[in-house]
Amino acid sequence: MAAVGFGLVSGILSAGPAAAHNFTKLDGNDSPGKLDLRSVSVSHTSTGVVHKVATYNSWTSRSLGVDSFFIIQIDKNHDQRYERCAFIYFASRLRGSLTNCGAQFIRSLPVSKVSGTVAKITIPKSQTGNVYWWAAASLWVGPAPCGGRGCVDFAPNNFPDILHDMLPPVVNMVTDSLRVWEDSTTPNFTFPFSVSDAHSGIRSWTVQRYSVDTATWSNVISGSAGGSKDAPIDGEEGTRLDYRVVSKDKQRNRTIGPMRRVYIPTDDDALGPAGVFSNPPTPVANGDFFGGGYSPMAATETLTYTFAAPGGDCTFELIGPGDGTWAIEVSADGGLAKTVSDTDIDNLPRQTIYTDGSCATTYVVTVTAGSFNLDAVLGN
């Protein structure tokens, strides 16, 4: 290996040719040298990055001699200066060497000749970082016109260099349970989150939901731009589902975000056989209530609700308004009744007035004073 040759190509590349990002970058038949680059590519393993160089012409390891070689130059600091140089050269056999692009040798590198025109070299990620820019070059010293300083070929040929981004995108979102009725009078809701990628940029995002019944994730809504989102979701009454965001960047790194449970209650007039009133009420239309109305219950009247907790989620809740003058008692599986009145809760149009997570199967709601306007039930 000729130190003069190393210094020559390092100096030329430090001055700066290269081009736009691609995992595999094709290069034209643009150099008279035997090492005229056809393409350069990069991939990565769990601990290293693998760079390949492919030429138009066949070559043997021994034909590289003492002053012809390939070089991969790494810009770790994103400043168009190279901090690491990986060489493929011949010295009794094909070898790989990593330097600081100057006089400092860092370590030997695994290298192999894949075919008559392709060689690859593996660089530890600890030497490149998870995001870097890179360019490749070859130097061939041989018969004219490649005598003297030799024939140099670059891939890519102009700045910017090729970006290799191994960091996945970032998904930010609230993970506290979302109770749809607190913000919406319908099962439909917005799902807020943000996605970002500081390097290659966002390629796509998808909101997915998990059904306990089928034990599968399904796609709900997708997009292709980064930033803050309020994804509109069509929900269904009487469901409790987990939602998450899956995002990919433009180099196909993927992030699966955290899960968020979304609760959608069953409207007062759609309780079905699970909810039995002692005196079936006549629903009253009112746009401030979930589902567009409520069911008034007079003193001494009861609602008996049978609850089969889906998927082990035992959260049971009654939804109603905070205004009016009323009091109720709620017992779970015949246990000690809990009393709730209008003075115990805030004066909000839709809110949880009773919650229980004991996994009881039968809840009895008894109106003890005034008129209680049942809005919805978070149950089956």
SEVEX-256618 format. One record per atom (N, C-alpha, C): y, z, x negated. Coordinates in pm, whole numbers, padded with zeros to 5 digits, always signed. Layout:
% residues N
YZX;...
***
This chain:
% residues 380
-00119+00000-00085;+00000+00000+00000;+00123+00000-00089;+00216-00090-00064;+00335-00102-00148;+00449-00022-00089;+00501+00072-00166;+00615+00153-00119;+00735+00065-00093;+00751-00043-00169;+00864-00134-00149;+00857-00195-00010;+00737-00238+00030;+00721-00297+00163;+00754-00199+00272;+00709-00074+00258;+00738+00028+00358;+00888+00045+00374;+00958+00054+00263;+01102+00074+00268;+01173-00044+00329;+01124-00165+00305;+01187-00285+00357;+01184-00286+00508;+01063-00271+00568;+01053-00279+00713;+01119-00159+00779;+01108-00042+00720;+01176+00073+00777;+01325+00049+00783;+01379-00005+00679;+01523-00031+00677;+01564-00134+00779;+01485-00242+00794;+01518-00345+00892;+01512-00289+01032;+01404-00213+01064;+01388-00160+01199;+01490-00052+01229;+01527+00027+01133;+01626+00130+01157;+01759+00069+01196;+01785-00053+01153;+01908-00120+01190;+01907-00166+01335;+01789-00191+01387;+01766-00199+01524;+01725-00308+01614;+01620-00389+01602;+01576-00475+01711;+01485-00400+01811;+01472-00448+01937;+01378-00399+02040;+01411-00450+02181;+01337-00405+02298;+01360-00463+02433;+01320-00374+02549;+01320-00431+02671;+01301-00349+02790;+01159-00295+02802;+01147-00187+02878;+01020-00116+02886;+00910-00196+02955;+00790-00183+02901;+00668-00227+02965;+00553-00163+02890;+00443-00132+02958;+00331-00074+02887;+00271-00174+02789;+00268-00299+02830;+00228-00404+02737;+00342-00502+02726;+00389-00523+02605;+00503-00612+02581;+00452-00737+02511;+00468-00853+02577;+00432-00980+02516;+00541-01024+02420;+00500-01099+02317;+00597-01148+02219;+00568-01296+02193;+00672-01374+02173;+00655-01517+02153;+00597-01553+02018;+00551-01676+02009;+00498-01728+01883;+00619-01770+01799;+00681-01670+01735;+00815-01689+01678;+00825-01655+01531;+00711-01637+01463;+00717-01604+01321;+00614-01688+01246;+00649-01740+01130;+00554-01822+01053;+00446-01738+00985;+00460-01606+00988;+00364-01522+00918;+00229-01514+00986;+00128-01478+00910;-00007-01464+00963;-00016-01348+01063;+00080-01253+01056;+00080-01138+01146;+00183-01157+01257;+00201-01280+01302;+00291-01308+01414;+00240-01234+01538;+00319-01142+01591;+00276-01056+01700;+00269-01133+01832;+00156-01119+01901;+00140-01175+02035;+00179-01072+02142;+00140-00946+02118;+00173-00839+02212;+00159-00705+02142;+00226-00606+02199;+00212-00467+02156;+00196-00384+02281;+00121-00277+02273;+00097-00196+02393;+00081-00050+02356;+00090+00033+02460;+00075+00177+02440;+00000+00236+02559;-00082+00334+02531;-00148+00415+02633;-00154+00556+02577;-00208+00648+02654;-00214+00783+02600;-00339+00856+02643;-00384+00945+02556;-00496+01033+02584;-00440+01172+02610;-00526+01271+02625;-00478+01406+02651;-00400+01463+02534;-00431+01418+02413;-00365+01476+02296;-00288+01375+02211;-00306+01247+02238;-00242+01147+02153;-00197+01025+02230;-00121+00940+02160;-00080+00811+02213;-00146+00702+02129;-00193+00598+02197;-00265+00490+02130;-00180+00363+02135;-00141+00314+02019;-00063+00191+02010;-00152+00079+01957;-00144-00037+02024;-00219-00154+01981;-00123-00264+01942;-00162-00341+01841;-00090-00462+01803;-00187-00578+01809;-00143-00690+01867;-00226-00810+01876;-00149-00927+01817;-00215-01010+01740;-00150-01123+01673;-00202-01256+01729;-00129-01363+01703;-00173-01497+01742;-00287-01544+01653;-00282-01507+01525;-00380-01555+01427;-00479-01444+01390;-00599-01482+01356;-00697-01385+01309;-00661-01339+01168;-00701-01219+01135;-00679-01165+01002;-00788-01063+00973;-00813-01038+00849;-00909-00937+00809;-00834-00821+00747;-00898-00706+00746;-00833-00589+00687;-00797-00616+00542;-00889-00677+00468;-00864-00702+00326;-00752-00802+00305;-00733-00893+00403;-00628-00994+00385;-00489-00935+00389;-00477-00811+00435;-00345-00746+00433;-00298-00723+00290;-00392-00706+00200;-00354-00686+00060;-00278-00557+00042;-00186-00556-00054;-00114-00433-00087;+00026-00428-00027;+00072-00536+00036;+00212-00536+00080;+00232-00600+00217;+00125-00612+00296;+00138-00661+00433;+00084-00552+00526;+00151-00529+00637;+00109-00419+00725;+00177-00430+00860;+00134-00343+00951;+00198-00324+01082;+00267-00188+01083;+00369-00175+01167;+00439-00047+01178;+00479-00023+01323;+00460+00099+01367;+00511+00147+01497;+00617+00250+01467;+00738+00229+01515;+00846+00324+01489;+00884+00398+01617;+00896+00530+01603;+00914+00621+01718;+01053+00682+01714;+01125+00665+01826;+01256+00730+01843;+01236+00850+01936;+01223+00968+01878;+01197+01089+01957;+01324+01146+02018;+01438+01119+01957;+01563+01183+01998;+01650+01095+02088;+01599+00975+02122;+01670+00884+02214;+01810+00849+02160;+01816+00825+02029;+01945+00795+01966;+01943+00663+01888;+01840+00578+01913;+01821+00451+01843;+01805+00470+01693;+01751+00584+01656;+01711+00611+01518;+01565+00656+01522;+01490+00618+01421;+01347+00643+01422;+01313+00765+01337;+01241+00858+01400;+01202+00981+01331;+01057+00978+01281;+00974+00890+01337;+00836+00879+01296;+00799+00732+01281;+00726+00700+01175;+00678+00565+01149;+00527+00571+01125;+00452+00494+01204;+00307+00488+01190;+00269+00352+01132;+00203+00351+01018;+00167+00229+00946;+00018+00199+00958;-00015+00072+00972;-00152+00023+00961;-00156-00068+00839;-00235-00031+00738;-00234-00103+00610;-00374-00098+00547;-00389-00169+00436;-00518-00173+00367;-00505-00109+00231;-00595-00014+00204;-00608+00045+00070;-00755+00083+00055;-00835-00010+00004;-00981-00002-00006;-01048-00012+00132;-00977+00021+00236;-01020+00004+00375;-00895+00010+00463;-00911-00022+00592;-00798-00014+00683;-00761+00133+00705;-00633+00162+00691;-00588+00300+00699;-00467+00312+00792;-00444+00436+00839;-00326+00467+00918;-00251+00582+00853;-00118+00573+00854;-00037+00676+00789;+00087+00703+00872;+00125+00830+00882;+00246+00869+00955;+00347+00926+00856;+00470+00876+00864;+00578+00926+00778;+00699+00960+00865;+00802+01013+00800;+00928+01041+00869;+01022+00921+00863;+00965+00803+00838;+01041+00678+00823;+01126+00680+00697;+01092+00770+00608;+01156+00778+00478;+01049+00801+00374;+01072+00892+00283;+00979+00914+00174;+00874+01019+00206;+00885+01087+00319;+00796+01200+00347;+00670+01155+00421;+00555+01174+00358;+00426+01150+00422;+00394+01271+00508;+00350+01247+00632;+00320+01358+00724;+00169+01378+00738;+00096+01269+00766;-00049+01284+00782;-00112+01146+00795;-00244+01142+00773;-00320+01021+00800;-00348+01011+00950;-00369+00888+00998;-00390+00864+01140;-00518+00784+01162;-00588+00809+01273;-00704+00726+01307;-00660+00583+01337;-00730+00486+01280;-00695+00347+01300;-00824+00266+01304;-00824+00156+01379;-00943+00071+01383;-00901-00072+01415;-00986-00167+01376;-00965-00307+01408;-01056-00340+01525;-00994-00364+01640;-01068-00382+01765;-01132-00520+01771;-01063-00620+01720;-01113-00757+01719;-01050-00831+01602;-01070-00963+01597;-01013-01039+01488;-00861-01042+01489;-00800-01009+01603;-00654-01016+01613;-00590-00886+01659;-00670-00782+01684;-00616-00659+01744;-00653-00537+01660;-00553-00450+01638;-00575-00322+01572;-00508-00214+01655;-00559-00092+01644;-00497+00019+01717;-00487+00140+01627;-00388+00225+01659;-00363+00345+01582;-00328+00457+01681;-00377+00577+01655;-00356+00691+01744;-00267+00794+01678;-00161+00832+01749;-00062+00927+01698;-00066+01052+01784;-00072+01171+01726;-00073+01294+01807;+00056+01306+01888;+00044+01353+02012;+00163+01376+02094;+00257+01479+02031;+00200+01568+01954;+00284+01668+01887;+00384+01603+01793;+00358+01478+01752;+00448+01407+01661;+00545+01314+01736;+00517+01288+01863;+00602+01195+01938;+00683+01262+02047;+00633+01375+02099;+00692+01432+02219;+00640+01357+02341;+00675+01406+02459;+00625+01347+02583;+00706+01228+02632;+00823+01208+02575;+00907+01093+02611;+00966+01037+02482;+00944+00909+02457;+01002+00849+02336;+01020+00700+02356;+01102+00641+02272;+01122+00496+02267;+01053+00445+02142;+00999+00324+02149;+00927+00274+02033;+00942+00123+02019;+00922+00077+01895;+00923-00065+01862;+00815-00090+01758;+00762-00210+01756;+00659-00246+01659;+00709-00362+01573;+00651-00373+01454;+00684-00484+01365;+00566-00512+01273;+00566-00629+01217;+00465-00664+01117;+00535-00727+00997;+00479-00706+00883;+00527-00770+00760;+00410-00843+00696;+00428-00973+00674;+00325-01053+00608;+00386-01117+00485;+00327-01084+00370;+00369-01144+00245;+00259-01238+00199;+00293-01367+00187;+00194-01467+00152;+00262-01593+00105;+00192-01706+00119;+00250-01834+00075;+00379-01865+00149;+00457-01956+00094;+00582-01998+00157;+00555-02041+00303;+00643-02005+00392;+00776-01945+00368;+00775-01793+00366;+00658-01731+00347;+00650-01585+00357;+00637-01517+00221;+00680-01586+00115;+00680-01522-00015;+00802-01431-00029;+00813-01366-00142;+00929-01280-00167;+00931-01161-00073;+01030-01158+00015;+01045-01045+00107;+00950-01055+00226;+00878-01166+00237;+00778-01177+00341;+00836-01220+00474;+00748-01239+00572;+00786-01275+00710;+00771-01152+00799;+00879-01117+00866;+00881-00999+00953;+00886-01045+01098;+00806-00982+01183;+00812-01010+01327;+00830-00878+01401;+00919-00878+01501;+00946-00760+01580;+00894-00778+01723;+00856-00669+01784;+00823-00669+01927;+00860-00531+01982;+00958-00527+02070;+01039-00637+02121;+01144-00680+02020;+01219-00786+02054;+01312-00845+01959;+01454-00792+01967;+01485-00722+02075;+01622-00671+02093;+01617-00532+02157;+01725-00456+02137;+01736-00328+02206;+01754-00353+02355;+01716-00261+02446;+01658-00131+02415;+01511-00141+02376;+01463-00038+02307;+01322-00031+02272;+01238-00008+02397;+01109+00013+02377;+01014+00033+02487;+01002+00182+02515;+01023+00220+02639;+01013+00360+02678;+00868+00397+02709;+00823+00506+02652;+00693+00563+02690;+00718+00702+02745;+00703+00714+02876;+00734+00838+02948;+00604+00898+02999;+00569+01013+02946;+00447+01081+02989;+00475+01203+03075;+00603+01230+03105;+00638+01343+03190;+00637+01301+03337;+00571+01376+03422;+00570+01341+03565;+00703+01372+03630;+00730+01312+03745;+00855+01340+03815;+00859+01485+03866;+00977+01526+03910;+00997+01662+03960;+01012+01659+04112;+00938+01744+04180;+00950+01760+04325;+01002+01900+04353;+01116+01908+04421;+01172+02037+04460;+01173+02048+04612;+01128+02162+04662;+01128+02183+04807;+01109+02331+04837;+01155+02371+04954;+01132+02507+05001;+00986+02518+05044;+00920+02628+05011;+00780+02645+05047;+00760+02746+05159;+00866+02816+05200;+00853+02907+05314;+00812+02827+05438;+00736+02889+05525;+00691+02821+05647;+00810+02768+05727;+00793+02649+05783;+00897+02587+05866;+00859+02603+06012;+00942+02674+06087;+00923+02690+06231;+01015+02592+06301;+00955+02488+06354;+01031+02373+06403;+01129+02411+06512;+01092+02505+06599;+01178+02539+06712;+01310+02603+06672;+01319+02653+06550;+01444+02716+06508;+01556+02614+06491;+01519+02487+06466;+01620+02383+06446;+01609+02267+06544;+01499+02258+06616;+01477+02142+06701;+01427+02184+06838;+01462+02107+06940;+01411+02132+07075;+01292+02042+07106;+01248+01964+07008;+01132+01877+07025;+01034+01901+06910;+00914+01845+06918;+00819+01860+06806;+00864+01785+06680;+00961+01695+06693;+01006+01618+06577;+01101+01701+06492;+01097+01678+06360;+01177+01759+06269;+01208+01681+06143;+01296+01734+06062;+01323+01676+05930;+01260+01764+05824;+01205+01700+05723;+01137+01770+05613;+01220+01753+05487;+01292+01856+05443;+01381+01842+05327;+01309+01862+05194;+01344+01781+05096;+01291+01793+04960;+01376+01704+04870;+01351+01711+04742;+01416+01620+04648;+01316+01577+04543;+01331+01454+04494;+01247+01402+04386;+01338+01344+04278;+01300+01364+04154;+01381+01313+04043;+01294+01286+03922;+01341+01197+03838;+01276+01168+03711;+01384+01127+03613;+01401+01205+03508;+01514+01186+03418;+01496+01070+03322;+01378+01010+03317;+01352+00911+03213;+01324+00772+03270;+01205+00749+03322;+01175+00615+03373;+01225+00594+03515;+01254+00702+03590;+01304+00689+03726;+01193+00694+03830;+01230+00720+03955;+01134+00733+04064;+01086+00595+04110;+00956+00582+04121;+00896+00460+04176;+00869+00475+04326;+00815+00592+04365;+00783+00613+04505;+00767+00761+04534;+00781+00796+04661;+00745+00928+04711;+00680+00913+04848;+00589+01004+04879;+00518+01003+05007;+00503+01144+05058;+00543+01167+05183;+00515+01295+05248;+00377+01284+05311;+00291+01381+05279;+00156+01385+05334;+00137+01514+05413;+00044+01509+05511;+00010+01631+05584;-00141+01650+05584;-00179+01776+05592;-00320+01813+05585;-00366+01864+05720;-00472+01805+05770;-00530+01846+05898;-00652+01933+05872;-00650+02053+05929;-00764+02143+05913;-00887+02083+05980;-00865+02013+06092;-00979+01958+06166;-01057+01855+06084;-00985+01770+06011;-01052+01665+05934;-01062+01698+05785;-00992+01803+05743;-00991+01844+05601;-00948+01729+05510;-00849+01652+05555;-00801+01539+05475;-00649+01535+05477;-00593+01473+05373;-00450+01447+05367;-00425+01306+05420;-00319+01290+05497;-00280+01158+05548;-00133+01135+05519;-00096+01009+05496;+00043+00974+05467;+00125+00973+05595;+00247+01027+05585;+00335+01036+05701;+00455+00942+05688;+00523+00950+05575;+00641+00866+05553;+00660+00850+05403;+00710+00733+05360;+00725+00704+05217;+00863+00647+05189;+00901+00651+05062;+01026+00593+05017;+01017+00556+04871;+01124+00498+04818;+01118+00447+04680;+01234+00490+04593;+01322+00575+04641;+01438+00616+04562;+01437+00766+04541;+01495+00809+04428;+01505+00950+04401;+01620+01014+04475;+01634+01147+04459;+01743+01220+04521;+01695+01314+04629;+01792+01372+04701;+01761+01464+04810;+01726+01387+04937;+01625+01436+05008;+01576+01367+05127;+01567+01464+05245;+01589+01409+05364;+01558+01477+05490;+01468+01381+05566;+01340+01386+05534;+01245+01288+05591;+01222+01318+05738;+01244+01220+05827;+01218+01242+05970;+01068+01237+05998;+01017+01341+06064;+00874+01353+06091;+00851+01362+06241;+00759+01283+06292;+00717+01294+06430;+00604+01397+06437;+00634+01513+06499;+00535+01618+06509;+00464+01618+06643;+00371+01710+06658;+00292+01722+06781;+00288+01868+06822;+00311+01894+06949;+00308+02031+07000;+00172+02096+06971;+00178+02226+06946;+00056+02303+06928;-00016+02277+06798;+00058+02243+06693;-00006+02216+06564;+00053+02305+06456;-00026+02331+06357;+00017+02399+06234;-00049+02323+06121;+00032+02250+06045;-00018+02162+05941;+00053+02190+05809;-00017+02164+05700;+00044+02174+05568;+00101+02038+05528;+00222+02039+05475;+00288+01918+05428;+00314+01931+05278;+00314+01816+05210;+00347+01813+05068;+00408+01678+05036;+00467+01669+04915;+00527+01544+04868;+00455+01499+04742;+00411+01374+04740;+00351+01314+04621;+00447+01209+04568;+00484+01222+04442;+00583+01130+04384;+00529+01067+04256;+00564+00939+04237;+00529+00868+04114;+00656+00815+04049;+00657+00817+03915;+00770+00755+03847;+00735+00611+03811;+00826+00542+03747;+00806+00399+03721;+00704+00371+03612;+00653+00478+03549;+00540+00460+03458;+00413+00521+03516;+00417+00543+03649;+00301+00585+03728;+00252+00724+03695;+00334+00807+03631;+00303+00949+03625;+00319+01006+03766;+00232+01096+03803;+00231+01145+03941;+00247+01296+03947;+00323+01342+04045;+00336+01484+04074;+00298+01509+04219;+00211+01605+04241;+00179+01651+04375;+00254+01782+04395;+00350+01782+04486;+00433+01899+04507;+00359+02012+04577;+00425+02126+04593;+00362+02240+04661;+00346+02213+04810;+00267+02297+04876;+00245+02282+05019;+00343+02368+05098;+00377+02318+05216;+00460+02395+05308;+00397+02388+05446;+00372+02504+05506;+00314+02509+05640;+00424+02485+05744;+00395+02396+05839;+00489+02364+05946;+00426+02404+06079;+00496+02492+06152;+00450+02540+06281;+00524+02469+06393;+00449+02414+06488;+00507+02354+06608;+00441+02420+06729;+00518+02487+06814;+00458+02561+06925;+00418+02469+07040;+00351+02529+07137;+00320+02461+07263;+00424+02503+07365;+00480+02405+07434;+00585+02434+07531;+00531+02519+07646;+00621+02592+07711;+00583+02685+07817;+00510+02618+07933;+00541+02491+07960;+00478+02424+08074;+00356+02342+08033;+00307+02363+07911;+00191+02286+07864;+00086+02377+07799;+00080+02503+07841;-00011+02599+07777;-00156+02571+07812;-00180+02505+07926;-00317+02470+07963;-00399+02593+07994;-00531+02584+07980;-00618+02698+08014;-00603+02817+07920;-00540+02796+07804;-00522+02909+07711;-00424+03011+07765;-00326+02966+07847;-00224+03056+07900;-00235+03069+08051;-00263+03189+08097;-00281+03213+08240;-00173+03309+08288;-00088+03264+08381;+00017+03346+08440;-00037+03418+08563;+00004+03544+08581;-00034+03616+08703;+00033+03553+08824;+00152+03498+08804;+00224+03426+08909;+00281+03301+08845;+00212+03186+08860;+00257+03066+08791;+00404+03036+08818;+00485+03030+08710;+00630+03009+08729;+00663+02864+08756;+00783+02842+08805;+00835+02708+08820;+00928+02681+08703;+00893+02588+08614;+00976+02563+08495;+01118+02522+08534;+01213+02567+08452;+01354+02537+08473;+01402+02447+08360;+01463+02334+08395;+01512+02241+08293;+01637+02297+08226;+01638+02292+08093;+01755+02339+08017;+01742+02281+07876;+01837+02197+07838;+01829+02127+07710;+01840+02215+07588;+01879+02343+07604;+01889+02432+07489;+01754+02491+07449;+01652+02472+07534;+01522+02531+07509;+01427+02428+07450;+01324+02479+07378;+01222+02390+07322;+01152+02319+07436;+01135+02189+07422;+01071+02112+07526;+01159+02083+07646;+01286+02126+07641;+01380+02095+07747;+01376+02187+07867;+01320+02307+07852;+01319+02400+07965;+01244+02527+07933;+01233+02617+08033;+01167+02744+08014;+01095+02783+08143;+01008+02884+08132;+00935+02937+08247;+00980+03081+08271;+01053+03107+08383;+01101+03243+08410;+00987+03332+08460;+00981+03454+08408;+00883+03553+08450;+00957+03677+08498;+00924+03724+08619;+00990+03841+08677;+00917+03968+08636;+00981+04082+08663;+00923+04212+08630;+00785+04227+08691;+00694+04286+08615;+00553+04315+08645;+00463+04192+08627;+00519+04073+08614;+00436+03954+08596;+00381+03948+08453;+00265+03883+08439;+00198+03881+08308;+00160+03738+08269;+00145+03723+08138;+00085+03603+08080;-00029+03650+07991;-00148+03600+08017;-00264+03629+07932;-00295+03504+07852;-00291+03519+07720;-00310+03402+07633;-00431+03425+07544;-00523+03329+07547;-00642+03334+07462;-00619+03248+07339;-00635+03310+07223;-00596+03243+07097;-00717+03234+07005;-00753+03111+06968;-00857+03087+06868;-00787+03038+06742;-00771+03124+06643;-00693+03091+06524;-00752+02970+06452;-00676+02862+06435;-00728+02742+06367;-00723+02757+06216;-00834+02727+06152;-00835+02725+06007;-00804+02858+05943;-00826+02967+06014;-00802+03098+05956;-00657+03142+05959;-00566+03060+06015;-00426+03099+06026;-00411+03178+06156;-00388+03308+06144;-00388+03396+06261;-00248+03420+06318;-00149+03345+06274;-00013+03369+06321;+00001+03332+06468;+00037+03431+06549;+00063+03411+06691;+00207+03455+06718;+00282+03371+06790;+00422+03404+06816;+00465+03362+06957;+00555+03442+07013;+00620+03408+07138;+00762+03364+07107;+00807+03257+07170;+00941+03204+07148;+01020+03217+07277;+01142+03266+07264;+01228+03282+07381;+01372+03295+07338;+01464+03305+07435;+01607+03318+07404;+01646+03463+07377;+01761+03480+07318;+01807+03616+07290;+01900+03671+07396;+01941+03589+07492;+02035+03638+07593;+01960+03693+07714;+02033+03733+07814;+01973+03791+07934;+01947+03940+07916;+01893+03998+08021;+01856+04140+08018;+01709+04149+08057;+01627+04189+07963;+01484+04190+07988;+01412+04281+07888;+01289+04311+07919;+01201+04385+07828;+01058+04342+07857;+00979+04331+07751;+00839+04295+07767;+00752+04387+07682;+00625+04395+07717;+00524+04461+07635;+00417+04358+07602;+00373+04361+07477;+00268+04268+07433;+00156+04349+07370;+00034+04329+07421;-00082+04396+07362;-00176+04290+07305;-00238+04322+07193;-00332+04232+07126;-00471+04291+07135;-00562+04221+07202;-00700+04265+07222;-00707+04406+07281;-00616+04434+07374;-00618+04561+07444;-00567+04679+07364;-00510+04654+07249;-00458+04761+07166;-00325+04813+07217;-00263+04900+07136;-00136+04961+07173;-00031+04854+07192;+00037+04858+07306;+00136+04755+07339;+00263+04775+07258;+00322+04662+07219;+00450+04665+07149;+00560+04623+07247;+00666+04701+07251;+00776+04673+07342;+00885+04596+07270;+00935+04489+07332;+01045+04408+07280;+01145+04388+07394;+01273+04404+07365;+01376+04381+07466;+01486+04294+07409;+01577+04250+07496;+01686+04164+07451;+01775+04232+07349;+01776+04366+07347;+01860+04438+07250;+01798+04441+07111;+01671+04400+07100;+01601+04405+06970;+01619+04279+06888;+01672+04173+06948;+01677+04045+06878;+01817+03987+06884;+01841+03886+06800;+01972+03821+06797;+01990+03731+06919;+02114+03704+06951;+02145+03619+07066;+02145+03472+07022;+02024+03420+07003;+02005+03282+06961;+01934+03205+07073;+01956+03074+07081;+01893+02999+07191;+01741+02993+07180;+01686+02984+07057;+01542+02974+07038;+01504+03057+06916;+01418+03152+06935;+01377+03236+06823;+01244+03301+06852;+01182+03353+06746;+01057+03427+06761;+01090+03568+06807;+01036+03607+06922;+01063+03741+06973;+00945+03835+06952;+00828+03776+06921;+00711+03858+06892;+00621+03779+06799;+00568+03845+06698;+00475+03780+06605;+00362+03875+06571;+00244+03820+06550;+00127+03900+06516;+00033+03816+06432;-00026+03877+06330;-00120+03805+06244;-00252+03877+06231;-00288+03955+06334;-00408+04038+06326;-00536+03963+06359;-00526+03837+06397;-00641+03756+06437;-00701+03803+06570;-00618+03863+06653;-00663+03897+06787;-00689+03769+06865;-00773+03780+06968;-00807+03661+07046;-00743+03662+07185;-00699+03778+07232;-00639+03784+07365;-00507+03862+07358;-00401+03799+07402;-00269+03862+07408;-00225+03869+07554;-00176+03987+07594;-00125+04006+07729;+00023+04040+07720;+00105+03955+07783;+00250+03974+07785;+00287+04022+07925;+00350+04139+07932;+00390+04196+08061;+00540+04216+08063;+00607+04164+08165;+00751+04184+08181;+00771+04321+08244;+00844+04409+08175;+00866+04546+08224;+01004+04566+08282;+01095+04474+08254;+01230+04488+08310;+01299+04353+08308;+01381+04327+08410;+01460+04206+08415;+01375+04081+08433;+01432+03967+08389;+01364+03838+08397;+01354+03780+08257;+01231+03753+08217;+01206+03701+08083;+01180+03551+08090;+01254+03473+08010;+01241+03328+08009;+01154+03285+07891;+01028+03258+07920;+00935+03215+07816;+00966+03070+07777;+00987+03048+07647;+01021+02914+07599;+00899+02839+07547;+00820+02904+07460;+00705+02838+07401;+00615+02943+07337;+00493+02901+07302;+00395+02990+07240;+00338+02920+07116;+00342+02990+07004;+00272+02941+06886;+00132+02999+06891;+00040+02918+06940;-00098+02964+06954;-00191+02856+06910;-00283+02817+06997;-00381+02715+06962;-00314+02584+06929;
***
